């Protein structure tokens, strides 16, 4: 099937197309438009021309469109989940979970569209402010550029599209090259939901070409990017005075205190480590376990990992499927090899079978190994022994990233210590760092990015505050 660009409410043929292949079967599944710079500019023009329409649309109307979108996605949920599994190799059960979250995300956006408000300012707190009344209002920035990754091709798109529409903006969306079909389905559903032409434009193609146009065009007033730190830093450097939200990398740490009931939480940890082949920004990558329970923890985690079913993402009971691209799998294998050469032991996996990288458990990994100090984005988890929570916190903080971290402990003082000392955007107590619901503030520090997602918080990044001051008549 041939997939065109979506510009100004119509499907628009491109000058060139590129074959899209399934990461699992390697079979061609579509021909997708490869936009050039001029086609990307056409999309920005359409968004720019539609911005007054969206700016003047009343909140209840924006909310109604988003509510209708959620309804339509619910009706076509199985189709959407299978599309995610096909283009992104996400196991079908996880893809269905993503669709459920995406529906909820758009519902949150519909609700928040009706909650936009400013505040009154007591000007008479200053002597020169007597006789005046002031308040603020929130206004949309105009055109939002959204650049999204492959790993959650519906829900991470929703975290940009939902807030932008709720706030009254228009968008130019550049989805990941491997997972464009989900975004094109979204465009179809939003058109059916009544979104005006030009309010959403989907431009598929090479990130360097399309992304550069979106980042540098002065008509785009805000950027929301999820991806690698290197690209994020480049975007910030070239974005000029645009508002920029960056959700970047992570190598999330999990601390297991000595008093933890490991049997009760082990399924959760295994899921956090290997769901979507570990290709999750807040995947459990580094685990630091108190020495008193270390051996039991490792044994149980390996047992649970061995029970995971590996194979076709479209099969009902598959837990782990293919990584997004062969080159990424090869990179992961090389990182495992490096860790072993530096002294790590493979407790499970560590090899490729039937062209799929097995879930891999590494022990005693050195902090300078890539699987410890960089974002692995693969079905790999490391487990290191620590003498106590102080050592574990120091190890978690020994990272260029700081998105989320988790700690299991029954000690309240220990939990509060972790809250104070962990250098991350979110501390998750008695759960894994992979926890996220779609209305909470989500974002990191260090090289994990700037700004926050979560519908309400993302909307703040996509609006401007205007001050209004009335001088009373004498």
C-alpha positions as CSV (number, residue, x, y, z in Angstrom):
1,X,0.0,0.0,0.0
2,X,1.2,3.5,-0.8
3,X,1.0,6.1,2.0
4,X,1.0,9.9,1.0
5,X,1.8,12.9,3.1
6,X,-1.1,14.5,5.0
7,X,-1.1,18.2,4.4
8,X,-3.9,20.7,4.9
9,X,-6.5,18.0,5.5
10,X,-5.9,16.0,2.3
11,X,-3.6,13.1,1.3
12,X,-0.8,14.7,-0.7
13,X,1.4,12.7,-3.1
14,X,5.2,13.2,-2.6
15,X,7.9,13.3,-5.1
16,X,9.5,10.1,-3.7
17,X,8.6,7.1,-1.6
18,X,10.5,4.5,0.5
19,X,9.7,0.9,1.2
20,X,8.8,0.1,4.8
21,X,9.7,-3.3,6.2
22,X,8.5,-5.3,9.2
23,X,11.3,-5.5,11.8
24,X,10.2,-9.1,12.6
25,X,9.4,-10.7,9.2
26,X,11.5,-8.3,7.1
27,X,8.6,-8.3,4.6
28,X,7.6,-5.0,2.9
29,X,4.4,-3.6,4.5
30,X,4.0,-0.3,2.8
31,X,5.5,2.4,0.5
32,X,5.7,5.6,2.6
33,X,6.2,9.2,1.3
34,X,9.7,10.6,1.8
35,X,9.1,14.4,2.1
36,X,11.7,16.8,0.8
37,X,12.3,20.2,2.3
38,X,9.7,22.0,0.1
39,X,7.0,19.5,1.0
40,X,7.8,20.0,4.7
41,X,7.5,23.8,4.2
42,X,4.1,23.2,2.6
43,X,3.0,21.5,5.8
44,X,4.2,24.4,7.9
45,X,2.4,26.8,5.7
46,X,-0.9,24.8,6.1
47,X,-0.4,24.8,9.9
48,X,0.4,28.5,9.9
49,X,-2.7,29.4,7.8
50,X,-4.9,27.4,10.1
51,X,-3.6,28.8,13.4
52,X,-6.3,31.5,13.7
53,X,-9.0,29.0,13.2
54,X,-7.7,26.9,16.1
55,X,-6.9,30.0,18.2
56,X,-10.5,31.2,17.9
57,X,-12.1,27.7,18.4
58,X,-13.9,27.6,21.7
59,X,-12.7,25.2,24.4
60,X,-15.7,23.0,24.3
61,X,-15.3,22.5,20.6
62,X,-11.6,21.5,21.0
63,X,-12.7,19.1,23.8
64,X,-15.4,17.6,21.6
65,X,-13.0,16.8,18.8
66,X,-10.6,15.1,21.2
67,X,-13.4,13.2,22.8
68,X,-14.6,12.0,19.4
69,X,-11.0,11.0,18.5
70,X,-10.9,8.8,21.7
71,X,-14.1,7.2,20.7
72,X,-13.0,6.5,17.1
73,X,-9.7,5.0,18.4
74,X,-11.6,2.8,20.8
75,X,-13.7,1.5,17.9
76,X,-10.6,0.8,15.8
77,X,-8.4,-0.2,18.7
78,X,-7.6,-3.7,17.5
79,X,-6.7,-2.5,14.1
80,X,-4.4,0.2,15.6
81,X,-2.7,-2.4,18.0
82,X,-2.0,-4.7,15.1
83,X,-0.6,-1.8,13.1
84,X,1.8,-1.0,16.0
85,X,2.8,-4.7,16.2
86,X,3.4,-4.9,12.5
87,X,5.4,-1.7,11.9
88,X,7.2,-1.5,15.3
89,X,7.5,-5.2,16.3
90,X,5.8,-4.5,19.7
91,X,4.2,-7.6,21.1
92,X,0.5,-7.5,20.5
93,X,-0.4,-7.6,24.2
94,X,1.8,-4.5,24.8
95,X,0.4,-2.8,21.7
96,X,-3.1,-3.2,23.0
97,X,-2.0,-1.7,26.3
98,X,-0.5,1.2,24.4
99,X,-3.8,1.8,22.6
100,X,-5.7,1.8,25.9
101,X,-3.3,4.4,27.3
102,X,-3.6,6.5,24.1
103,X,-7.3,6.6,24.4
104,X,-7.0,7.7,28.0
105,X,-4.4,10.3,27.0
106,X,-6.8,11.9,24.5
107,X,-9.5,11.9,27.1
108,X,-7.2,13.7,29.5
109,X,-6.5,16.2,26.8
110,X,-10.2,16.8,26.2
111,X,-10.7,17.5,29.9
112,X,-7.7,19.8,30.1
113,X,-9.0,21.8,27.1
114,X,-11.8,23.1,29.4
115,X,-9.5,23.9,32.3
116,X,-7.2,26.6,30.7
117,X,-7.2,29.6,32.9
118,X,-4.9,32.4,34.3
119,X,-4.9,34.0,37.7
120,X,-5.6,37.4,39.3
121,X,-2.7,39.5,40.4
122,X,-3.0,41.7,43.5
123,X,-1.3,44.8,42.1
124,X,-2.1,46.8,45.2
125,X,0.6,44.8,47.0
126,X,2.8,47.5,45.5
127,X,2.1,51.1,46.3
128,X,2.2,52.0,42.7
129,X,-0.3,49.3,41.9
130,X,-3.2,50.9,43.8
131,X,-6.4,51.5,41.8
132,X,-5.6,48.7,39.3
133,X,-6.8,45.2,38.6
134,X,-4.7,42.6,36.8
135,X,-5.1,39.1,35.6
136,X,-3.4,36.7,33.2
137,X,-4.8,34.7,30.3
138,X,-3.3,31.7,28.4
139,X,-3.0,31.8,24.6
140,X,-1.8,29.2,22.1
141,X,1.7,29.7,20.7
142,X,0.5,29.0,17.1
143,X,2.4,26.3,15.2
144,X,3.9,23.4,17.2
145,X,6.5,21.1,15.6
146,X,6.3,17.5,17.0
147,X,9.1,14.9,16.3
148,X,8.3,11.5,17.8
149,X,10.1,8.1,18.3
150,X,9.3,4.6,17.2
151,X,8.8,2.9,20.6
152,X,5.4,4.2,21.4
153,X,4.1,5.4,18.0
154,X,0.6,6.1,19.2
155,X,0.9,7.2,22.8
156,X,4.0,9.4,22.5
157,X,2.4,11.1,19.5
158,X,-0.7,11.6,21.7
159,X,1.4,13.4,24.3
160,X,2.2,16.0,21.7
161,X,-0.9,16.1,19.5
162,X,-3.3,16.0,22.4
163,X,-1.9,19.0,24.4
164,X,-1.3,21.0,21.2
165,X,-5.0,20.7,20.1
166,X,-6.3,21.2,23.6
167,X,-4.4,24.4,23.9
168,X,-5.6,25.7,20.5
169,X,-2.5,25.2,18.4
170,X,-1.8,23.6,15.0
171,X,0.8,21.0,14.4
172,X,3.3,19.6,12.0
173,X,4.0,16.0,13.1
174,X,7.2,14.2,12.0
175,X,6.8,10.5,13.1
176,X,9.7,8.1,13.3
177,X,10.7,6.6,10.0
178,X,10.0,3.0,11.1
179,X,6.6,3.7,12.5
180,X,4.7,6.3,10.3
181,X,1.6,4.2,9.7
182,X,0.2,4.9,13.2
183,X,0.5,8.6,12.7
184,X,-1.2,8.4,9.4
185,X,-4.1,6.5,11.0
186,X,-4.3,9.2,13.6
187,X,-4.6,11.9,10.8
188,X,-7.5,9.9,9.3
189,X,-9.3,9.6,12.7
190,X,-8.8,13.3,13.5
191,X,-10.2,14.3,10.2
192,X,-13.3,12.2,10.9
193,X,-13.5,13.7,14.4
194,X,-13.8,17.2,12.8
195,X,-10.4,18.7,13.2
196,X,-10.1,21.7,10.7
197,X,-7.9,21.3,7.7
198,X,-4.3,22.4,8.4
199,X,-4.6,21.9,12.2
200,X,-2.6,18.6,11.9
201,X,-0.1,17.8,9.2
202,X,1.8,14.6,9.1
203,X,5.1,14.7,7.2
204,X,6.9,11.4,6.9
205,X,10.5,10.9,5.7
206,X,14.1,11.5,6.7
207,X,14.5,13.1,10.1
208,X,17.5,15.2,9.0
209,X,15.6,16.7,6.1
210,X,12.1,17.2,7.6
211,X,13.3,17.8,11.1
212,X,15.7,20.5,10.1
213,X,12.9,22.4,8.3
214,X,10.6,22.1,11.4
215,X,13.3,23.2,13.8
216,X,14.6,26.2,11.8
217,X,11.4,27.6,10.3
218,X,10.5,30.8,12.1
219,X,6.7,30.1,11.8
220,X,7.0,27.2,14.2
221,X,6.9,28.6,17.7
222,X,7.3,25.5,19.8
223,X,9.0,22.2,19.5
224,X,8.4,19.0,21.3
225,X,10.9,16.2,20.6
226,X,11.4,12.7,22.0
227,X,14.6,11.0,21.0
228,X,18.3,10.8,21.6
229,X,20.3,13.4,23.6
230,X,22.6,14.1,20.7
231,X,19.7,15.1,18.5
232,X,18.0,17.0,21.3
233,X,21.0,19.1,22.0
234,X,21.3,19.9,18.3
235,X,17.7,20.9,18.2
236,X,18.0,23.2,21.1
237,X,21.1,24.8,19.6
238,X,19.3,25.5,16.3
239,X,15.8,26.4,17.6
240,X,16.5,30.0,18.3
241,X,13.8,31.6,20.5
242,X,11.3,28.7,20.1
243,X,9.9,27.1,23.1
244,X,11.5,23.6,23.3
245,X,10.5,20.5,25.2
246,X,13.0,17.6,25.1
247,X,12.4,14.1,26.3
248,X,15.7,12.4,25.8
249,X,17.6,9.3,27.0
250,X,17.8,7.4,30.2
251,X,19.4,4.4,31.9
252,X,16.9,4.1,34.7
253,X,18.1,2.6,38.0
254,X,16.2,0.5,40.5
255,X,17.2,0.0,44.1
256,X,16.2,-3.1,46.0
257,X,16.6,-2.7,49.8
258,X,17.2,-5.7,52.1
259,X,13.7,-5.8,53.4
260,X,12.0,-6.2,50.0
261,X,9.6,-9.1,49.3
262,X,11.2,-10.0,46.0
263,X,8.7,-12.7,45.1
264,X,5.9,-10.2,45.3
265,X,7.5,-7.7,42.9
266,X,9.6,-9.9,40.5
267,X,7.0,-10.1,37.7
268,X,6.9,-6.3,37.7
269,X,10.7,-6.0,37.5
270,X,10.9,-8.5,34.6
271,X,8.2,-6.7,32.7
272,X,9.9,-3.3,33.3
273,X,13.2,-4.7,32.0
274,X,12.0,-6.6,28.9
275,X,8.7,-5.1,27.7
276,X,8.9,-3.9,24.1
277,X,12.4,-5.5,24.0
278,X,13.6,-2.9,26.5
279,X,13.0,-0.2,24.0
280,X,11.4,2.1,26.6
281,X,12.9,5.4,27.9
282,X,12.3,4.3,31.5
283,X,13.0,0.6,31.0
284,X,14.6,-1.0,34.1
285,X,18.2,-1.0,32.9
286,X,20.3,-0.9,36.1
287,X,19.4,-2.8,39.3
288,X,21.3,-2.4,42.6
289,X,20.4,-5.1,45.1
290,X,21.3,-5.3,48.8
291,X,23.9,-8.0,49.4
292,X,21.7,-9.8,51.9
293,X,19.2,-10.7,49.2
294,X,21.3,-10.5,46.1
295,X,21.7,-14.2,45.3
296,X,18.0,-14.9,45.8
297,X,17.0,-11.9,43.7
298,X,19.2,-13.0,40.8
299,X,18.0,-16.6,40.9
300,X,14.3,-15.6,40.9
301,X,14.8,-12.9,38.1
302,X,16.6,-15.4,35.9
303,X,13.8,-18.0,36.5
304,X,11.1,-15.5,35.5
305,X,13.1,-14.3,32.5
306,X,13.5,-17.8,31.2
307,X,9.7,-18.1,31.2
308,X,9.2,-15.2,28.7
309,X,8.0,-16.2,25.2
310,X,10.1,-15.0,22.3
311,X,8.8,-14.7,18.8
312,X,6.3,-13.1,16.4
313,X,4.9,-9.8,17.8
314,X,1.5,-10.6,16.2
315,X,1.2,-13.9,18.2
316,X,-1.1,-13.6,21.2
317,X,1.3,-14.8,23.9
318,X,4.6,-13.3,22.7
319,X,6.5,-11.3,25.4
320,X,9.7,-10.3,23.5
321,X,10.0,-9.9,19.7
322,X,12.5,-8.3,17.3
323,X,14.3,-5.1,18.0
324,X,13.5,-2.2,15.8
325,X,16.4,-2.7,13.4
326,X,19.2,-5.3,12.8
327,X,21.8,-2.6,13.3
328,X,20.4,-1.9,16.8
329,X,20.4,-5.6,17.7
330,X,24.0,-5.8,16.6
331,X,24.9,-2.8,18.7
332,X,23.3,-4.5,21.7
333,X,25.3,-7.7,21.1
334,X,28.5,-5.7,20.9
335,X,27.7,-3.9,24.2
336,X,27.1,-7.3,25.9
337,X,30.4,-8.5,24.6
338,X,32.2,-5.4,25.9
339,X,30.6,-5.8,29.3
340,X,31.8,-9.4,29.5
341,X,35.3,-8.5,28.4
342,X,35.3,-5.9,31.3
343,X,34.4,-8.5,33.9
344,X,30.6,-9.0,33.7
345,X,28.9,-12.4,33.8
346,X,26.0,-13.5,31.7
347,X,23.3,-15.0,34.0
348,X,20.8,-15.5,31.2
349,X,20.6,-14.8,27.4
350,X,23.4,-12.8,25.9
351,X,23.0,-14.4,22.4
352,X,20.8,-14.3,19.3
353,X,18.5,-17.2,18.5
354,X,16.3,-17.4,15.5
355,X,17.5,-13.9,14.6
356,X,16.2,-12.4,17.9
357,X,18.3,-11.2,20.8
358,X,17.3,-13.2,23.9
359,X,16.4,-11.3,27.1
360,X,19.8,-10.8,28.8
361,X,20.7,-10.6,32.4
362,X,24.2,-9.4,33.3
363,X,25.9,-9.4,36.7
364,X,28.7,-7.4,38.2
365,X,28.8,-4.9,35.4
366,X,31.5,-2.2,35.6
367,X,30.2,1.4,35.7
368,X,32.2,2.3,32.6
369,X,30.6,-0.4,30.5
370,X,28.2,0.9,27.9
371,X,25.3,-1.2,29.2
372,X,25.7,0.7,32.5
373,X,26.6,4.2,31.6
374,X,24.6,4.7,28.3
375,X,21.0,4.0,27.3
376,X,20.9,0.4,26.2
377,X,17.4,0.4,24.6
378,X,17.5,-3.3,24.2
379,X,16.4,-6.4,26.2
380,X,19.3,-6.2,28.6
381,X,19.3,-5.6,32.4
382,X,22.3,-5.5,34.7
383,X,22.2,-6.5,38.4
384,X,24.9,-5.3,40.8
385,X,25.4,-6.1,44.5
386,X,25.5,-3.2,47.0
387,X,26.2,-3.0,50.7
388,X,23.4,-0.6,51.4
389,X,21.1,2.2,50.1
390,X,23.8,4.9,50.2
391,X,26.0,2.9,47.8
392,X,23.0,2.2,45.6
393,X,21.9,5.9,45.4
394,X,25.5,6.9,44.5
395,X,25.5,4.3,41.8
396,X,22.2,5.4,40.3
397,X,23.4,9.0,40.3
398,X,26.6,8.1,38.5
399,X,25.0,8.7,35.2
400,X,24.6,11.4,32.6
401,X,20.9,10.8,32.7
402,X,18.2,11.5,35.2
403,X,14.7,10.6,34.0
404,X,13.1,8.3,36.6
405,X,14.4,5.9,39.3
406,X,12.7,3.4,41.6
407,X,13.3,2.0,45.0
408,X,11.8,-0.8,46.9
409,X,12.0,-0.4,50.7
410,X,9.8,-0.7,53.8
411,X,11.6,2.0,55.6
412,X,10.0,5.4,55.4
413,X,13.2,7.3,56.2
414,X,15.0,5.4,53.4
415,X,12.2,6.3,51.0
416,X,12.5,10.0,51.9
417,X,16.3,9.8,51.6
418,X,15.9,8.5,48.0
419,X,13.5,11.3,47.2
420,X,16.0,13.9,48.5
421,X,19.2,12.4,47.0
422,X,18.3,10.7,43.7
423,X,19.1,13.1,40.8
424,X,16.1,12.3,38.6
425,X,12.9,13.9,37.4
426,X,10.7,11.3,39.1
427,X,11.3,9.0,42.1
428,X,9.0,5.9,42.2
429,X,8.7,4.4,45.7
430,X,8.0,0.6,45.9
431,X,7.6,0.3,42.1
432,X,9.8,0.2,39.1
433,X,11.0,3.4,37.3
434,X,9.0,2.3,34.3
435,X,5.8,3.5,36.0
436,X,3.9,6.2,34.1
437,X,0.4,7.3,33.9
438,X,-0.5,9.9,31.2
439,X,-1.5,12.9,33.3
440,X,1.4,13.0,35.6
441,X,4.4,15.3,35.0
442,X,7.0,13.4,33.1
443,X,10.5,14.5,32.3
444,X,14.1,14.5,33.5
445,X,17.2,16.3,34.4
446,X,20.8,16.2,33.1
447,X,20.9,14.7,29.6
448,X,17.3,13.3,30.0
449,X,15.9,16.5,28.8
450,X,14.1,19.7,29.6
451,X,10.4,20.5,30.2
452,X,7.7,18.1,31.2
453,X,5.1,16.1,29.5
454,X,1.8,14.9,30.9
455,X,-1.2,16.7,29.3
456,X,-1.6,19.7,31.6
457,X,2.2,20.2,31.9
458,X,2.8,19.8,28.1
459,X,0.0,22.4,27.5
460,X,1.9,24.9,29.6
461,X,4.9,24.4,27.2
462,X,2.6,25.2,24.3
463,X,1.0,28.4,25.5
464,X,2.0,31.9,26.3
465,X,1.0,34.0,29.3
466,X,-0.5,37.4,28.6
467,X,-0.9,40.0,31.3
468,X,-4.0,42.3,31.4
469,X,-4.0,45.4,33.6
470,X,-7.1,47.7,34.1
471,X,-6.7,51.1,35.7
472,X,-9.8,52.1,37.5
473,X,-11.4,55.4,36.8
474,X,-10.8,58.0,39.5
